Amino acid sequence: MQPRDPRSQLRTHEVTNQPPPLVNYDVADDPALLAGLKSFGAGWAIDEVRRFGRELGRDDVLELGRQANRFSPELKLFDRYGQRIDEVEFHPAYHALMAIAMQGQVHARGWRDGTPGAQVARTALAYLMNQIESGVCCPMAMTCAIVPALRNEPALAQLWEPRFTATDYDGRAVPAGEKSACTAGMAMTEKQGGSDVRANTTRAEPLDAARSEFRLTGHKWFCSAPMSDAFLTLAYTDQGLTCFFVPRWTPDGARNAIQLQRLKDKLGNRSNASSEIEYDGAWAQRVGPEGRGIATILAMVQQTRLDCVLGSAGLLRQATLQAAHHARHRSAFQKRLIDQPAMRAVLADLTLEAEAATWLALRLGAAVERPEERAFARIATAIGKYWVCKRAPHAVYEAMECLGGAGYVEESMLPRLYREAPVNSIWEGSGNVIALDVLRAFGREPDSVAALRAELDSARGAHRSFDAALDAIFAELSDQSDAERRARHLTERLAVLLQASLLLRYAPTAIADAFVAWRIDAPAATFGAASPVIDLDAVLGRMPSPV
């Protein structure tokens, strides 16, 4: 028998009609992002953001993201000699990504100098990092967010803020004073309470007459980033629920009594460790007044809620980019997918969603920075957190479907984005908690309501449909009967109007008009199903083709 000619076999595997790899591109080649930086006082940061975008789009960095998620962290309770160490072991790819994030100042750009627009620049950097690997963005968010809470205790802030804003990543499990940079975590949730932290049972016993140092005893059901160098947490004293700073090592260089019980086996965010922990007499320092723990830790929560918004906005953007890239290079029925009318409608709708989310995230970054906008940031961040984080899973799924079966396999980035998408809606207050928080602001915080209304009214006159919808929602809000049942509806409408107001003021007219038509005039239940005619070419042009 004659051997088979190997060339005949190769011919059956000739690859055609496949898109080129989306690698070695500038993740920051994003018209909404760049225009938002200029609009909100951070135009000076565009070169910095573009450099970071080019670094993140490199083939080797994209591969780090894949590896960090494939090889999940492992809990190491004891060393080889039987000594309890309570450490988490990570794949080298995770450490490499942490170094990239910290050197890029994802955690620190807003605090390192007083340059106006620094928080907007930091929002942009974190938005980009989330597109490549969201797992490292959890400790980045916590490390950024702990700074305003620590400033309640100047002595603590003086010691720790330089550690939390340093950029030379140091992943070793050693005392903070020996490290080049530190990261922070948070532990609030307990089994019996969940979002109802007043149901917590962790106790704090004072160690000194000044009641500045305490011993904590109790269990935390979720501890974000348990490998961090310090944590903010809540515990009860005899004066009520209080906020505490808990370092991993005590001042005398001993391991603090923080025991890791297990790592959570999560749907997504696989590269990041989340855990259950036990405080077994852990040494802690009080942050803020006793009995005011919720108010104190909310300074951290407010910042991390912003990171939920920008994280979901980043996922939306990257998923849409992946879908548009595929559609530009893939043909079916003798036409490129990007030229098929039904596909154009889907991609345009996803592009509008990503654009609106990006503008809102950057606007919130600007509000967080400005003391005079604290009231607006308070309510608008909750509104944005509810809506953008709710939209992300739906949008990422639709982008996955644009690729067909290719989008469902792990070699594509989209399954990882899809698993990531729900978490931002759950962390820092799930949907009902956030919607009720917005409703509570309308009942108790007139300054926040006035600031939101002023923001929305600033776009009046730009579009008749927007004006009518604005009048309608405030008429609804004036009727507080059955308001809790309608909390989600009211928050959703406010979110869409807030996004529309931003696009009407800052985005190209074609984009704003398309958003109003497809989100206010005739909203559809699924992407690509809205019926009004819009300028599809203008909308699709907002999603550049990097390759």
C-alpha positions in Angstrom: 0.0 0.0 0.0 1.3 3.4 -1.0 1.7 5.9 1.9 -0.8 8.7 1.8 0.6 12.0 0.5 0.6 14.3 3.6 -0.1 17.3 1.3 -3.6 15.9 0.5 -4.4 16.0 4.2 -3.2 19.5 4.6 -5.6 20.7 1.9 -8.6 19.6 4.0 -7.5 21.9 6.8 -7.0 25.1 4.8 -8.3 27.9 6.9 -10.4 30.6 5.2 -13.1 33.1 6.2 -11.7 33.5 9.7 -10.9 36.8 11.4 -7.2 37.6 12.2 -6.4 37.5 15.9 -7.3 40.6 17.8 -3.9 41.2 19.3 -1.3 44.0 19.4 -3.8 46.8 19.3 -4.5 49.9 21.3 -7.3 49.2 23.8 -7.7 52.9 24.3 -8.5 53.6 20.6 -12.0 54.5 21.9 -13.7 57.7 20.7 -16.0 57.9 23.7 -13.1 57.4 26.2 -10.9 60.0 24.6 -13.6 62.5 24.2 -14.7 61.9 27.8 -11.2 62.6 29.1 -11.2 65.9 27.4 -14.8 66.8 28.5 -14.3 66.1 32.1 -10.9 67.8 32.7 -8.4 65.0 32.0 -7.4 65.7 28.5 -3.8 66.0 29.8 -3.9 62.3 30.5 -4.7 61.1 27.0 -1.0 60.2 26.1 -0.7 58.3 29.4 -4.0 56.4 28.8 -3.0 55.6 25.2 0.4 54.2 26.3 -1.4 52.0 28.8 -3.9 50.9 26.2 -1.1 49.9 23.8 0.5 47.9 26.6 -2.7 46.1 27.5 -3.4 45.1 23.9 -0.1 43.3 23.4 -0.3 39.6 22.6 1.7 38.6 25.6 -0.5 40.6 28.0 -3.6 39.1 26.6 -2.1 35.7 27.1 -1.4 36.6 30.8 -5.1 37.2 31.2 -6.0 33.8 29.8 -3.5 32.0 32.0 -4.5 33.8 35.2 -8.1 32.7 34.7 -7.2 29.1 33.7 -5.0 28.5 36.7 -7.0 29.7 39.7 -5.4 30.7 43.0 -5.0 28.0 45.7 -5.3 28.2 49.5 -2.2 27.3 51.4 -3.0 27.0 55.1 0.3 25.5 56.4 3.9 25.6 55.4 6.0 22.5 55.0 6.8 22.4 58.7 3.1 22.5 59.8 3.1 26.2 60.8 -0.2 27.9 59.9 0.4 30.7 57.3 -3.0 31.4 55.7 -1.6 32.4 52.3 -3.0 32.3 48.8 -0.8 31.0 46.0 -1.3 32.6 42.5 -0.1 31.6 39.1 2.8 33.8 37.9 0.5 35.3 35.3 -1.6 36.9 38.0 1.4 38.5 39.6 2.5 39.8 36.3 -0.9 41.4 35.7 -0.9 42.9 39.2 2.5 44.5 38.4 1.2 45.9 35.1 -1.9 47.3 36.9 0.0 48.9 39.7 2.7 50.3 37.5 -0.1 51.8 35.4 -1.5 53.4 38.5 -4.9 51.7 38.2 -5.2 51.9 42.0 -3.5 55.2 42.7 -3.8 57.7 39.8 -6.5 59.6 41.6 -4.6 60.1 44.8 -0.9 60.6 43.9 -1.2 64.3 43.1 -3.7 67.0 43.2 -4.0 67.5 39.4 -7.6 68.3 38.5 -9.0 65.4 36.5 -6.8 62.8 38.2 -9.8 60.7 39.2 -11.2 60.8 35.7 -7.8 59.6 34.4 -7.8 56.8 37.0 -11.3 55.8 35.9 -10.1 55.5 32.4 -7.1 53.4 33.4 -9.3 51.0 35.4 -11.8 50.8 32.6 -9.0 49.7 30.2 -7.6 47.1 32.7 -11.0 45.5 33.2 -11.2 44.8 29.4 -8.1 42.6 29.7 -8.4 41.0 33.1 -11.0 41.9 35.7 -9.7 39.6 38.5 -6.8 41.9 39.3 -9.1 44.9 39.3 -10.8 43.8 42.5 -7.7 44.4 44.7 -7.0 47.5 42.6 -10.5 48.8 43.4 -10.2 48.1 47.1 -6.7 49.6 47.3 -8.0 52.8 45.7 -11.1 52.9 47.7 -9.6 52.5 51.1 -7.9 55.9 50.9 -10.9 58.2 51.6 -12.0 55.9 54.5 -8.6 55.9 56.1 -8.5 59.7 56.1 -11.0 59.6 58.9 -7.9 58.7 61.0 -5.0 61.0 60.0 -2.3 58.9 61.8 -3.4 55.8 60.0 -3.6 57.6 56.7 -0.1 59.1 57.1 1.4 55.7 57.6 -0.6 53.6 55.1 -1.6 55.9 52.3 1.9 56.0 50.8 2.0 52.2 50.9 -1.4 52.0 49.2 -0.5 54.5 46.5 3.0 53.1 45.7 3.3 51.5 42.3 6.0 48.9 42.6 4.0 45.7 43.1 5.2 43.4 45.8 3.3 40.1 46.2 5.3 38.7 49.1 3.6 37.7 52.3 5.8 39.8 54.6 5.1 42.7 57.0 4.0 45.9 55.3 7.1 47.9 56.4 9.2 45.5 54.4 7.3 45.9 51.1 7.6 48.3 48.3 3.8 48.6 47.9 0.7 47.3 49.6 -2.8 46.3 48.6 -6.1 46.5 50.6 -9.2 44.4 50.9 -12.6 44.6 52.5 -14.6 42.2 54.7 -18.2 43.1 55.7 -20.6 40.3 54.8 -21.5 37.6 57.3 -23.6 34.5 56.8 -26.7 35.6 58.6 -26.9 39.1 57.2 -25.6 39.5 53.7 -26.3 43.1 52.7 -28.0 43.7 56.1 -24.7 44.4 57.9 -26.6 45.4 61.0 -27.2 41.7 61.5 -23.5 41.1 61.9 -22.2 39.4 65.0 -18.4 40.0 64.9 -17.4 41.5 68.2 -14.6 44.0 69.1 -13.1 44.3 72.5 -10.9 47.4 73.4 -7.3 47.0 74.3 -6.5 50.5 75.5 -8.2 53.3 77.4 -8.4 55.5 74.2 -10.4 52.7 72.5 -8.2 53.0 69.4 -7.0 49.4 69.4 -9.2 46.3 69.6 -9.4 42.5 69.3 -11.9 41.2 66.8 -13.6 37.8 67.1 -16.0 36.6 64.4 -16.6 35.2 60.9 -16.8 36.9 57.6 -18.6 35.1 54.8 -17.0 37.1 52.0 -13.6 38.7 52.2 -12.5 40.4 49.0 -8.8 40.0 48.1 -7.8 37.9 51.1 -4.1 38.1 50.2 -4.1 41.9 50.8 -1.9 43.6 53.4 -4.8 45.1 55.3 -8.6 45.2 55.4 -11.5 47.4 56.3 -14.1 45.5 58.3 -17.1 46.0 60.5 -17.6 44.7 64.1 -19.7 45.6 67.1 -18.4 47.3 70.2 -20.7 48.1 73.1 -21.4 51.4 71.3 -22.6 49.9 68.1 -21.4 48.8 64.7 -17.9 50.2 64.1 -15.3 50.3 61.3 -11.9 48.8 61.8 -8.6 48.6 60.0 -7.1 45.1 60.2 -3.5 44.6 59.0 -2.3 41.1 58.0 0.7 41.5 60.3 0.7 43.1 63.7 3.1 46.0 64.6 5.5 43.6 66.3 5.9 41.6 63.1 3.7 38.6 64.0 1.0 37.2 61.7 -2.3 38.7 62.7 -5.1 36.2 63.8 -6.9 36.3 60.5 -7.6 32.7 59.5 -8.6 31.8 55.9 -11.2 29.1 56.0 -11.7 28.4 52.3 -11.6 30.1 48.9 -14.9 30.7 47.1 -15.5 28.6 43.9 -17.0 31.4 41.9 -18.7 31.5 38.5 -16.3 34.2 37.2 -13.6 36.5 38.5 -11.6 33.3 38.7 -8.1 34.8 38.9 -9.0 36.7 42.0 -9.3 35.0 45.3 -12.4 35.5 47.5 -12.6 33.8 50.8 -14.3 33.1 54.1 -12.2 34.3 57.0 -12.2 34.0 60.8 -11.0 36.7 63.2 -9.6 34.8 66.2 -8.7 37.8 68.4 -7.3 39.7 65.4 -5.6 43.0 66.3 -7.4 46.0 64.7 -7.4 49.8 64.9 -10.7 51.8 64.9 -11.5 54.0 61.9 -14.0 56.7 62.6 -16.3 57.1 65.6 -17.6 54.0 67.4 -21.1 53.2 66.4 -20.7 55.0 63.0 -19.1 52.1 61.2 -21.5 52.0 58.3 -21.2 55.7 57.6 -17.4 55.4 57.8 -17.0 52.4 55.5 -19.4 53.9 53.0 -16.6 56.2 51.9 -14.9 53.0 50.6 -18.2 51.5 49.2 -18.9 54.7 47.3 -15.6 54.4 45.5 -15.9 50.6 44.8 -19.4 51.1 43.4 -17.8 53.4 40.8 -15.4 50.6 40.0 -18.4 48.3 39.5 -19.7 50.8 36.9 -16.4 51.3 35.1 -15.7 47.6 35.2 -19.0 46.7 33.6 -18.5 49.5 31.0 -15.1 48.0 30.2 -16.7 44.5 29.7 -19.3 46.1 27.5 -16.7 47.8 25.4 -14.4 44.8 25.0 -17.3 42.4 24.2 -18.6 44.8 21.5 -15.1 45.2 20.1 -14.7 41.5 19.8 -18.1 41.1 18.0 -17.4 44.0 15.6 -13.9 42.7 14.8 -15.4 39.3 14.0 -18.1 40.8 11.9 -15.7 42.9 9.8 -13.7 39.8 8.8 -16.3 37.0 8.6 -18.6 36.4 5.6 -21.9 34.6 5.3 -24.2 34.2 2.3 -21.7 36.2 0.1 -21.6 39.2 2.4 -19.5 40.3 5.3 -21.4 40.0 8.6 -20.9 43.7 9.2 -22.8 44.4 5.9 -25.8 42.2 6.9 -28.7 44.5 7.9 -29.7 42.4 11.0 -26.1 42.2 12.2 -25.6 45.9 11.7 -28.6 46.6 13.9 -27.2 44.3 16.7 -23.7 45.8 16.6 -25.0 49.4 16.5 -27.2 48.7 19.5 -24.2 47.2 21.4 -22.1 50.2 20.4 -24.7 52.6 21.8 -24.8 50.6 25.0 -21.0 50.6 25.4 -20.8 54.3 24.5 -23.4 55.4 27.0 -21.8 53.3 29.8 -18.4 54.8 29.1 -19.6 58.4 29.2 -21.4 57.7 32.5 -18.4 56.0 34.1 -16.2 59.0 33.3 -18.8 61.5 34.5 -19.0 59.7 37.8 -15.2 59.7 38.0 -15.3 63.5 37.7 -18.0 63.8 40.3 -16.2 61.7 42.8 -13.2 64.1 42.5 -15.1 67.3 43.0 -16.2 68.2 46.6 -19.0 70.4 45.3 -20.5 67.3 43.5 -20.5 65.0 46.4 -24.3 65.0 46.5 -24.6 64.2 42.8 -21.9 61.5 43.0 -23.8 59.9 45.9 -27.0 59.3 44.0 -25.7 59.1 40.4 -23.1 56.3 41.3 -25.9 54.2 42.7 -28.1 54.8 39.6 -25.2 54.0 37.3 -24.2 50.9 39.4 -27.7 49.5 39.1 -28.2 50.0 35.3 -24.7 49.6 33.7 -24.0 46.4 35.8 -27.4 45.0 34.9 -26.9 45.6 31.2 -23.5 44.0 30.9 -24.4 40.3 31.1 -27.1 40.8 28.4 -24.8 42.7 26.2 -21.9 40.4 26.5 -24.1 37.4 25.7 -25.4 39.2 22.6 -21.8 39.9 21.5 -21.0 36.2 22.1 -23.8 35.3 19.8 -22.4 37.5 17.0 -19.5 35.0 16.8 -21.8 32.0 16.8 -20.2 28.8 18.0 -16.8 30.4 17.9 -17.9 32.8 20.7 -18.9 29.9 23.0 -15.5 28.2 23.2 -12.9 29.1 25.7 -10.3 30.0 23.1 -12.4 33.1 22.6 -12.3 35.9 25.2 -16.1 36.1 25.3 -16.8 33.2 27.7 -14.5 34.8 30.2 -16.2 38.2 29.8 -19.6 36.5 30.1 -18.6 34.9 33.4 -17.3 38.2 34.7 -20.3 40.2 33.7 -22.7 39.4 36.6 -20.4 40.0 39.5 -20.4 43.8 39.4 -24.2 43.8 39.8 -23.9 41.6 42.8 -20.9 43.2 44.6 -21.4 46.3 46.7 -25.1 45.9 46.8 -27.2 43.8 44.4 -30.0 45.2 42.3 -32.8 45.5 44.9 -30.4 47.0 47.5 -29.2 49.6 45.0 -32.6 50.5 43.7 -34.0 50.9 47.2 -30.9 53.0 48.0 -31.8 55.4 45.2 -35.4 55.5 46.4 -34.2 56.3 49.9 -32.2 59.2 48.6 -35.4 60.7 47.1 -37.0 60.5 50.5 -34.1 61.6 52.7 -31.5 63.4 50.7 -32.9 66.6 49.1 -29.3 67.8 48.1 -28.7 64.6 46.1 -32.1 64.8 44.4 -31.5 68.5 43.5 -28.0 67.8 42.2 -29.4 64.9 40.0 -32.2 67.1 38.7 -29.8 69.9 37.9 -27.6 67.5 35.9 -30.6 66.1 33.9 -32.1 69.6 33.4 -28.8 70.8 31.8 -29.7 68.7 28.7 -33.2 70.2 28.4 -34.0 71.5 25.0 -31.6 69.2 23.2 -34.3 66.7 22.3 -38.1 66.8 22.6 -38.4 63.1 23.5 -35.8 63.5 26.3 -37.7 66.5 27.7 -40.9 64.6 27.7 -39.4 61.6 29.4 -37.8 63.7 32.0 -41.1 65.3 32.9 -42.7 61.9 33.1 -40.1 60.4 35.4 -40.2 63.2 37.9 -44.0 63.1 37.9 -43.8 59.4 38.7 -41.3 60.1 41.5 -43.6 62.6 43.1 -46.0 59.8 43.8 -44.5 57.7 46.6 -47.3 55.2 46.8 -46.1 51.7 46.2 -42.7 53.2 45.5 -40.7 50.2 46.8 -42.3 47.9 44.3 -41.5 50.4 41.5 -37.9 51.0 42.7 -36.3 49.1 39.9 -38.5 50.8 37.2 -37.7 54.3 38.6 -34.0 53.6 38.8 -33.8 52.2 35.3 -35.6 55.2 33.8 -33.3 57.6 35.7 -30.2 55.7 34.5 -31.3 55.9 30.8 -32.1 59.6 31.1 -28.8 60.3 32.8 -27.0 58.5 30.0 -29.1 60.3 27.4 -28.3 63.7 29.0 -24.6 63.0 28.8 -24.8 61.9 25.1 -26.9 64.9 24.2 -24.4 67.3 25.7 -21.1 65.6 24.8 -21.4 63.0 22.1 -21.9 63.5 18.3 -25.5 64.4 17.4 -26.0 61.1 15.5 -25.0 59.1 18.5 -27.2 61.0 20.9 -30.2 60.9 18.5 -29.8 57.2 18.0 -29.7 56.6 21.8 -32.8 58.6 22.4 -34.6 56.8 19.5 -33.6 53.3 20.7 -33.7 53.8 24.5 -36.5 56.4 25.1 -38.8 56.6 22.0 -39.1 52.9 21.3 -36.9 50.7 23.6 -36.7 47.0 22.7 -36.3 44.0 25.0 -33.3 42.6 23.0 -30.3 44.2 21.3 -30.9 45.0 17.6 -34.7 44.8 17.9 -35.5 48.5 18.1 -37.4 49.8 15.1 -36.7 53.6 14.7 -34.4 54.5 11.8 -31.0 55.7 13.0 -27.7 56.6 11.3 -26.2 53.1 11.5 -22.9 54.2 9.7 -22.3 56.9 12.2 -22.9 54.6 15.2 -20.8 51.7 13.8 -18.0 54.1 13.1 -17.6 54.6 16.9 -16.2 51.1 17.1 -12.8 51.3 15.4 -11.3 48.3 13.6 -7.9 47.9 15.3 -6.7 45.0 13.0 
